[in-house]
Amino acid sequence: ACLAAMPGTSSKPGIKAKSHFFGNCELSTVLESAGDGDSWTGSKIMATIGPSIHDVDVMVPLLEAGMVAGRVDLTWGPLDFHRNSLMNLAEAMRRTHRLCATVIDTMGRELMIRGQWQVNDQGYPWVLGRNEVEAGQKITITVRADAVASENVLPIMYPKFCQMAQPGDTIHIARYLVSGAESSSLYLEVMDVNGEDVHCVAKNSAVLEGLLCVFHAERSQGIGLSNTQNELPVLSDWDKQCIAALGSEFEIDFLNLSYCRTSEDVREARRFLQSIGMGSTKILAKIETRQALLNFQGILSESDGIIMSRGNLGLDVEPEKMALVQKTLVQACNLVGKPVLITRVVDTMVSGPRPTRAEATDVANAVLDGADGFLLGAETLRGKYPLESVSTIASICRAAEAVFDHSSHYEYLMDAAIEAMIETKAVAKASTNGGVDSDFEDQQESALQMQANGPRDVPIANAAGHNMRGSLSTAVATMAKFSMVASTANLQSYREASPNNNYVPMNMKPAGGSTSSLRMANGYGSIRGTPYLSKLESIASSAVRAADKVQASLIVVYTHSGQTAEMVAKYRPPMPILTLVVPHLVSDQLKWKLEGRSFARQCLVSRGLLPFLATPNSGEGLLDDAVKHAQRLGLVKHKDHVVVVQRVHEDFCVKIVSVGPSGGGILRDDDTLAHSSSMKHMALTEGAVQ
């Protein structure tokens, strides 16, 4: 099945859709208990730290329930509150001996209504006032600096807002981190723009309270953009001030880049991080607007991961398209092995202890689609049931992971890699001596031209016409097939490949020929020049295939930066991936420092990874101690198989070991391995398996 055909082509499909298959559809089996709530969960949960979970005593059970990343949002709240939040998070990690990534979410291009506020005893500001709006009521949004918020007047903080609005536009005003459980969601239709005022009429009744954020929905339909976008920078001065201050005191693992529009936004943010000595901080780009969708190829290429911000994105995309957009973005991230998180999943748990059936189904379907995890906003920032929200999502994820079709996902990725290799090879051949379909040639040469010149983003201002290169399906298809074949050097590898290294796809098998040798245990053999099956990824896919063949209970991956483990996680094996992050010395030409802790925490947002920080120079005893620790956690038992991915000098190797008796580590013939203390500083204690 295909999501859509690429614009401008006859029958060439875009990115292929995955189907969900279940091993057993018997209702009695489906209704069985999902198992122990303390069992391991591969999907990740990032929680926003606000008044509801600010205290250490609240964070501790959240970490134990499955929270793996704590997010502070610079959109609202003073610097001291965010500083105290990270201090409390560090203390909660110390008490639980659990790793938790630290995340800063930027304010960026957020548009807000100016109002009066006061600070509570936690140091968190609350906006005063409550405005009940009735459908049909006339509302004026004004940029006048002296205007005061009232029943019919809303002063906006962006002085050029009137230049953006036109009669007929839809303006959405809602409480900061609005959820479906709240009534503070107001839709306005612009009737007239007069000087400094935008006159609107309310399309629904709502209760406006708290910090009010404004979203100007795209007026055009289809691929193009007709809205004039605001001119705010991707990083505000407030963002830069807070990032620099918090980065000097804490190890910040991720920067969530709000309202990211283009690949240049990501590059700008990365340059700023490097300028203040935070080059190791990874960037998760938030996809919140249609413009970001049109530029998704470049954004994904430049960022370290994606956050699908469904609240704002749902305002800029037709409701009937949202499911397709989500599946497309998730699959695109899966193809390149970058984490993708989903927002707005259990909105009603802001005020209730149990999700709706639609929300529970939504979480499970996201897991089945291949999402790495979920970002909770209002549920943990101001919600009444933050612990229940985290534990509920973790339970739903465990149940969905148990029926996830790992084999089909693996084959899907391998088929995509092979298809990319074949089509790219055809383009390389056509560029030298021709011989392919002209439509196909034009399409692929356009894709290669895009890559050679860098990602082409849709401009900030009006983008006239329907640009095929800007469409989501084209961007995703191009990215999926050519994101790692953008240089002449890569194409040259095809021309220099051995004549014996020819690959024939399954549906092009010559008469009397055989393709069975291609589906080898090490993952489709050695295909030179493919965009996906590089040396590292070939090892990763081979390890997953080996683990499946021997029905291993655990995969152990040695890594310095987490890249090897993330490649293994890309193939979504059903067993945990114990990631041994080995610290190493690096130099900035002025001093030496030991890196590793941040890399271990950064692994926490990739589905299936269970990172541990090992002791440097721990020698051969590290693997044995890792297996012992996995036994204590209940991940493996006597005689289970463990697949190990390890780098020896400049070469990678995959090996299979068996588990010894309880507490005995690796099963050996002589059992003479001396006791080692290399795991004594591991970040998780016994029973910490979320």
LODO-654169 format. One record per residue (C-alpha): x, y, z. Coordinates in steps of 0.25 Angstrom, whole numbers, padded with zeros to 4 digits, always signed. Each point is the difference from the previous one (the first is absolute). Example, Ala and Ser with C-alpha at 12.3 -4.5 7.8 and 13.67 -1.06 7.14 Angstrom:
<nodes>
+0049-0018+0031/+0006+0014-0002/
</nodes>
This chain:
<nodes>
+0000+0000+0000/+0004+0014-0003/-0003+0013+0007/+0000+0008-0012/+0006+0001-0014/+0010+0011-0002/-0005+0012-0007/+0004+0001-0014/+0002-0015-0002/-0009-0010-0006/+0001-0012+0009/+0013+0002+0007/-0004-0002+0015/+0005+0008+0012/+0004-0006+0013/-0007-0013+0002/-0009-0002+0012/+0002-0011+0010/-0011-0009+0004/-0003-0005+0014/+0000-0015+0002/-0003-0008+0012/+0004-0014+0003/-0012-0003+0008/-0014+0007-0002/-0008-0009+0010/-0008+0009+0009/+0003-0009+0012/+0015+0002-0002/-0001+0015-0003/-0008+0002+0013/+0011-0007+0008/+0008+0009+0011/+0010+0009-0006/+0010-0006+0010/+0008+0006+0012/+0000+0015+0000/+0015+0000+0004/+0004-0007-0013/+0009+0007-0010/-0006+0010-0009/+0007+0003-0014/-0008+0013-0003/+0005+0013+0006/-0008+0011+0008/+0005+0014+0001/-0007+0008+0011/-0001+0015+0001/+0004+0005+0014/-0010+0010+0005/-0007+0003+0014/-0007-0013+0000/+0014-0008+0000/+0010+0011+0005/+0003-0007+0013/+0010-0011+0002/-0010-0009+0007/-0009+0000-0012/+0011-0002-0010/+0005-0012+0006/-0012-0009-0002/-0001+0006-0014/+0014-0005-0003/-0003-0014+0006/-0013+0000-0009/+0007+0002-0013/+0004+0015-0002/+0013+0000-0007/+0001+0015-0004/-0003+0013+0008/-0004+0012-0009/+0000+0014+0005/-0008+0010-0010/+0006+0014-0001/-0013+0005-0006/-0005+0003+0014/+0006+0001+0014/+0012+0007+0005/+0015-0005-0001/+0001-0003+0015/-0012-0009-0001/+0006-0008-0011/+0013+0000+0007/-0007-0006+0012/-0007-0010-0008/+0013-0006-0006/+0006+0000+0014/-0011-0008+0005/+0000-0009-0011/+0015-0003+0002/-0003-0003+0015/-0011-0009-0004/+0010-0007-0009/+0009-0001+0011/-0010-0006+0009/-0005-0011-0010/+0013-0002-0007/-0007+0001-0013/+0005+0007-0012/-0009+0012-0005/+0003+0009-0012/-0001+0015+0002/-0008+0007-0011/-0002+0015-0003/-0012+0004-0008/+0001+0014-0007/-0010+0011-0001/+0004+0003-0014/-0011+0007-0009/-0011-0002+0010/-0011+0011-0001/-0006+0004+0014/-0011+0009+0006/+0005+0010+0010/-0006-0001+0013/+0002+0002+0015/+0006-0011+0009/+0005-0003+0013/+0010-0010+0006/-0004-0012+0009/+0008-0005+0012/+0008-0010-0010/+0005+0012-0008/-0009-0003-0012/-0009+0011-0006/-0015-0001-0002/-0007+0009-0009/-0012+0007+0007/-0014+0002-0006/-0011-0009-0006/-0007+0004-0013/-0013-0008-0004/-0002+0002-0015/-0013-0004-0007/-0001-0004-0015/-0003+0012-0009/+0007+0009+0010/+0009+0011-0007/+0015+0000+0005/+0011+0010-0004/+0014-0005+0000/+0009+0013+0001/+0014+0003-0001/-0001+0013+0008/+0010+0001+0011/-0009+0007+0010/-0012-0010-0002/-0005-0008+0012/-0006-0014-0001/-0015+0001+0002/-0012-0008-0004/+0000+0004-0015/+0015+0005-0002/+0012-0009+0000/+0013+0007-0001/+0011-0009-0007/+0014+0002+0002/+0005-0001-0014/+0000+0014-0006/-0002-0005-0015/-0012-0009+0002/-0009+0009-0008/+0009-0002-0012/-0002-0015+0000/-0015+0000+0002/-0011+0000-0012/-0015+0000+0001/-0004-0015+0000/+0012-0005+0007/-0002-0009+0012/+0007+0004+0013/+0001-0010+0012/+0002+0005+0014/+0002-0009+0011/+0006-0002+0014/+0015-0004+0000/+0001-0015-0002/-0015-0001-0002/-0006-0014+0001/-0013-0006-0005/-0004-0001+0014/-0001+0016+0001/-0010+0010-0006/+0010+0011-0002/+0001-0003-0015/-0006+0012-0009/-0001+0000-0015/-0001+0014-0006/-0003+0004-0014/+0006+0013-0005/-0010+0010-0005/+0008+0012-0002/+0014+0006+0002/+0001+0015+0003/+0013+0006+0004/+0005-0006+0013/-0013-0008+0002/-0004-0014-0005/-0015-0001+0001/-0006-0014+0002/-0012-0008+0003/+0000-0012+0010/-0004-0013-0007/-0002-0007+0013/-0002+0002+0015/+0012-0001+0009/+0006+0004+0013/+0013+0007-0001/+0009-0001+0012/+0015-0001+0002/+0011+0003-0010/-0007+0002-0013/+0008-0005-0013/-0004+0004-0014/+0001-0008-0012/-0003+0005-0014/-0004-0011-0009/+0004-0002-0014/-0011+0006-0009/+0004-0008-0013/-0003-0014-0003/+0009-0011-0006/+0015+0001-0001/+0003+0015-0002/+0001+0011+0011/-0008+0013-0001/+0002+0005+0015/+0010+0011+0003/+0008-0006+0011/+0004+0008+0012/+0014+0005+0000/+0004-0005+0014/+0014-0008+0001/+0000-0014+0003/+0008+0003+0013/-0005+0012+0007/+0009+0008+0009/-0007-0006+0012/+0003-0014-0006/+0015+0003-0001/+0001+0006+0014/-0007-0012+0006/+0008-0010-0008/+0013+0006+0003/-0003+0002+0015/-0005-0014+0002/+0010-0006-0009/+0011+0005+0009/-0006-0007+0012/-0006-0013-0005/+0003-0010-0011/-0011+0003-0010/-0002-0012-0009/-0011+0005-0010/-0005+0013-0005/-0014-0001-0005/-0001+0010-0011/-0014+0006-0001/-0006+0005-0012/+0011-0005-0009/-0003+0004-0014/+0012-0004-0009/+0014-0007+0001/+0007+0013+0002/-0008+0002+0013/+0007-0013+0005/+0014+0005-0005/-0002+0013+0007/-0004-0006+0013/+0012-0010-0001/+0010+0012-0003/-0005+0007+0013/+0001-0013+0008/+0015-0001-0005/+0003+0014+0003/-0004-0001+0015/+0007-0014+0001/-0012-0009-0001/+0004-0007-0013/-0003-0013+0006/-0015+0004+0002/-0009-0007-0010/-0011+0007-0007/-0015-0005-0001/-0007+0008-0010/-0015+0002+0003/-0009-0001-0012/-0011+0010+0002/-0004+0006-0013/-0003-0003-0014/+0012+0007-0004/+0008-0010+0008/-0007-0011-0007/+0004+0005-0013/+0015+0002+0004/+0000-0013+0008/+0011-0007-0008/+0010+0011+0003/-0004+0001+0015/+0001-0015+0002/+0013+0000-0007/+0006+0011+0009/-0006-0004+0013/+0002-0011+0010/-0014-0004+0001/-0014+0005-0002/-0012+0004+0010/-0013-0001-0007/-0007+0012+0007/-0015-0005-0003/-0007+0012+0007/+0005+0011-0009/+0002-0009-0012/-0015-0005+0001/-0004+0015-0002/+0008+0001-0013/-0004-0013-0006/-0013-0005-0004/-0006-0010+0011/-0001-0011-0011/+0014+0001-0003/+0006-0001+0014/+0001-0015+0001/+0007-0001-0014/+0010+0011+0004/+0003-0007+0013/+0003-0013-0006/+0008+0007-0011/+0009+0007+0010/+0002-0012+0009/+0004-0009-0012/+0009+0011-0005/+0007+0001+0013/+0001-0016+0001/+0006-0001-0013/+0012+0009+0003/+0001-0005+0015/-0003+0013+0007/-0010+0001+0012/-0014+0005-0001/-0009+0004+0011/-0015+0003+0000/-0007+0011+0008/-0014+0002+0005/-0004-0015+0003/-0008+0000+0014/-0005+0014+0000/-0012-0004+0009/+0009-0005+0011/+0003+0015+0004/-0013-0001+0008/-0003-0015+0000/+0008-0013+0005/-0004-0008-0012/+0002+0003-0015/-0012-0001-0010/+0000-0013-0009/+0004+0009-0012/+0012+0005+0007/+0004-0014+0004/-0002-0005-0014/+0008+0012-0005/+0012-0003+0009/+0000-0015-0004/-0001+0004-0015/+0012+0009+0001/+0008-0011+0006/-0004-0009-0011/+0003+0010-0010/+0014+0000+0005/+0001+0013+0009/+0011+0000+0010/-0007+0007+0011/-0010+0011+0005/+0002+0014+0005/-0010+0004+0011/-0003+0015+0002/-0012+0004+0008/-0002-0014+0006/+0013+0002+0008/+0001+0015+0000/-0013+0004+0007/-0008-0013+0000/-0006-0007+0012/+0005-0014-0003/+0014+0001-0006/+0004-0014+0006/-0012-0007-0005/+0003+0007-0014/+0014-0006-0001/-0004-0014+0006/-0012-0001-0009/+0008+0004-0013/+0011-0010+0004/-0010-0011+0002/-0007+0002-0013/+0014+0000-0007/+0004-0013+0006/-0013-0006-0005/+0002+0006-0014/+0015-0004+0000/-0004-0015+0003/-0008-0001-0013/+0009+0009-0009/+0004-0007-0013/+0015+0001+0002/+0003-0009-0012/-0008+0008-0010/+0006+0012+0005/+0014-0005-0002/-0004-0005-0014/-0006+0013-0003/+0013+0008+0003/+0008-0010-0008/-0009+0000-0012/+0000+0016+0000/+0016-0001+0001/+0000-0009-0012/-0010+0008-0008/+0008+0013+0003/+0013-0007-0005/-0006-0005-0013/-0007+0013-0004/+0013+0008+0003/+0008-0010-0007/-0009+0002-0012/+0002+0015+0001/+0015-0002+0000/-0001-0009-0012/-0009+0010-0007/+0010+0011+0003/+0011-0007-0008/-0007-0007-0011/-0015+0002+0001/-0010-0012-0001/-0011+0003+0010/-0014+0006-0001/+0000+0015-0003/-0010+0003+0011/+0007-0009+0010/+0013+0007-0004/-0005+0014+0001/-0006-0003+0013/+0012-0006+0006/+0010+0010-0006/-0009+0011+0007/+0001-0007+0013/+0015-0001-0001/+0001+0014-0005/-0007+0004+0013/+0010-0008+0008/+0012+0005-0007/-0004+0015+0002/-0005-0003+0015/-0014+0000+0005/-0009+0010-0007/-0010+0006+0010/-0013+0007-0003/+0003+0015+0003/-0005+0007+0012/-0009+0009-0007/-0011-0003-0010/+0004-0012-0009/-0008+0001-0013/-0004-0012-0007/+0000-0015+0002/+0015-0004+0001/+0002-0015-0002/+0013+0001+0008/-0007+0006+0011/-0011-0011+0002/+0000-0009+0012/+0000-0013-0008/+0011+0005-0009/+0008+0004+0011/-0001-0013+0008/+0002-0008-0012/+0012+0007-0004/+0006+0000+0014/-0003-0015+0001/+0007-0003-0013/+0011+0010-0001/+0003+0006+0013/+0013-0007+0001/+0003+0000-0015/+0002+0014-0001/+0014+0001-0005/+0008-0004-0013/+0009-0008+0009/-0011-0009+0004/-0005-0002-0015/+0014-0003-0004/+0000-0012+0010/-0010-0006-0009/+0008+0002-0013/+0012-0006+0007/-0007-0011+0006/+0004-0014-0004/-0007-0006-0012/-0003-0012+0009/-0008+0009+0010/-0013+0001-0008/-0013-0001+0007/-0013-0004-0007/-0013+0004+0008/-0010-0011+0003/-0010+0005-0010/+0011+0001-0011/+0006-0014+0001/+0005-0006-0013/-0006-0013-0005/+0007-0011+0006/+0007+0009+0010/-0001-0001+0015/+0000+0011+0011/+0000-0008+0012/+0014+0002+0003/-0003+0015+0001/-0008-0002+0013/+0011-0005+0009/+0001+0000+0015/+0009+0012+0000/-0011+0008-0007/+0000+0000-0015/+0015-0001-0002/+0010+0010-0003/-0006+0010-0009/+0010+0011-0003/-0004+0014-0001/-0014-0001+0005/-0005+0012+0008/-0004-0008+0012/+0009-0013+0001/+0012+0007+0003/+0011-0007+0009/-0006+0004+0013/-0014-0002-0004/+0003-0014-0006/+0005-0004+0013/-0012+0005+0007/-0010-0007-0009/+0008-0013+0001/+0000+0001+0015/-0015+0001+0000/-0002-0011-0010/+0009-0009+0008/-0007+0003+0013/-0013-0004-0007/+0005-0013-0006/+0006-0004+0014/-0012+0006+0007/+0009+0008+0009/-0005+0006+0013/+0009+0012-0001/+0009+0008-0009/+0013+0007+0006/+0006+0011-0008/+0013+0007+0004/+0001+0014-0004/+0007+0013+0002/-0010+0010-0006/-0013-0008-0001/+0000-0001-0015/+0002-0015-0001/-0011-0002+0010/-0010+0009-0007/+0003-0007-0013/-0004-0014+0007/-0012+0007+0006/-0005+0004-0014/-0003-0014-0004/-0009-0001+0013/+0004-0013+0005/-0010-0006+0010/+0011-0002+0011/+0006+0011+0008/+0013+0007-0005/+0009+0001+0012/+0009+0012-0004/+0014+0000+0006/+0005+0014-0001/+0015+0000+0002/+0005+0014+0004/+0012+0005-0007/+0010+0012+0001/-0002+0011-0010/+0008+0013-0001/-0004+0014-0004/+0015+0004-0002/-0001+0006+0014/-0003-0011+0009/-0005-0014+0000/-0013-0005+0005/-0007-0013+0001/-0013-0001-0009/-0010-0011+0001/-0011+0004+0011/-0008+0009-0010/+0001-0010-0011/-0006-0011+0009/-0012+0010+0003/-0001+0003-0014/-0003-0014-0003/-0012+0000+0008/-0009+0006-0010/+0002-0011-0010/-0010-0012+0001/+0006-0012+0005/+0013+0005+0006/+0003-0002+0015/+0013+0008+0002/+0010-0003+0011/+0013+0008+0003/+0011-0009+0001/+0014+0002+0007/+0011+0004-0010/+0011-0010-0003/-0008-0011+0007/+0006-0011-0009/-0006-0014-0004/-0009+0000+0013/-0009+0010-0005/-0009-0009-0008/+0000-0010+0011/-0005+0010+0010/-0010+0006-0010/-0006-0014-0001/+0000-0001+0015/-0007+0013+0002/-0011-0004-0011/-0002-0013+0008/-0003+0009+0013/-0010+0008-0008/-0007-0012-0005/+0003+0003-0015/+0007-0014-0002/+0001-0013+0007/+0008-0013+0000/+0004-0005-0014/-0007+0012-0007/+0008+0005-0012/+0006+0014-0001/+0005+0006-0013/+0012+0010+0002/+0004+0011-0009/+0014+0005+0002/+0011+0007-0006/+0014-0006+0000/+0010+0011-0004/-0006+0004-0014/-0009-0011-0002/-0014-0004+0004/-0003-0014+0005/-0013-0007+0003/+0000-0012+0010/-0010-0008+0008/+0002-0004+0014/-0008-0008+0010/-0005+0004+0014/+0006-0008+0012/-0007-0004+0012/-0007+0011+0009/+0011+0011+0003/+0010-0008-0008/+0001+0009-0013/+0004-0006-0013/+0000-0015-0001/+0014-0005-0001/+0007-0014-0001/+0010+0003+0011/-0007+0011+0007/+0013+0007+0004/-0003+0014-0003/+0004+0009+0012/-0010+0009+0007/+0000+0014-0006/-0005+0013+0006/-0002+0006-0013/-0015+0002+0001/+0000+0006+0014/-0003+0014-0005/-0012-0005-0009/-0011+0011+0000/-0011-0010+0002/-0002-0009+0013/-0007-0013+0001/-0014+0000-0004/+0002+0013-0009/-0005-0005-0013/-0009+0010-0006/
</nodes>
